[in-house]
Amino acid sequence: MDRNSMNQLISEELKRIPHDAANSPQNKLRNFYIIRRKHCLSNDPNQAPAKPFAKAVEDVRRDNLGFEPSVTDPTYFGWGIM
């Protein structure tokens, strides 16, 4: 997957992870998701977003115990079905 396609896909996926205040756990989730998702897509362009999303939530929870992500489409990320 080329860089433009990857960025476009991630941009579309981020529409499902709402913004919040700067430096909020929710915005940290968005940033961690971008990093995790780019890494997984560079290794396997067909990988579903569930695994990098779950890893991004783990990343945020290291400093914010009990963090619950806000997403507009939990099933897209496999959230709540794991």
N, C-alpha and C positions, 0 to 999 in steps of 0.2 A: 504494500500500500504506500503510495507516495505521500509526502508531507502535507500537501494541500488537501488531499482526500481525508487524511487522518484528522487534520484540524477541523475540517468541515463536519465530519462525523461527531467529533467530540463537542463541537459547538452546538450541534443539534441535541446531543445527549445532555449537555449542561442546562438546556431549557427545562429539564425535568428536575433539576436541583436548584431550588430558588436561592437568590442572593439573600444576605442578611447584613448586619452592621459589619463595618471593617474590623478585622481581627476576631470576628466571632467564630465559634466552632463550626458553624454552617459554612462560612466562607473558607475556612481551613479545609473543610471537607471538599469543597469545589476544587481547591488548589491541589490537594493530595490526589483527588480523582483524576485530574488532568495528567499528573505525573505518572500515576499507576496505569492509566488507560493508554497513554502513549507508549509506555514500555511494553505492555501486553500486545498492542496492535503491531508494534515493530517486530515482535516474535511470531505472532499468529494473527493475521488480519481478520480471521473468522471467529476469534474468541468473543464470547458473549460478555456483556458488561458486568455481570454479577460478581465475578471474582475480584476485579480491580475495585469495584464499589465497596465490597465487604472489607477489603484490605485498607481502603481509604478511611472507612469508618473506624477500623482498628487503630489506624494512625492518629486520628483525632481523639479517640478515647484514651490514649496514653496520657494526655494532659487534661482531659475533660471527662472524667468518669461519669457514666450515666448518660452521656450524650446520645440523643436520639435524632437521627437525620430527618430533615423535612424533604420529601420528594413528592412530585405531583403524580408519579406513576410508579409505585413501589414494585409492581410485577415486572416492569421493564428491567429493573436491577436485581430481580430475584429476592427483593427485601421482604422479609416476613414469611418466606416459604422455605428458608434454609433449615 
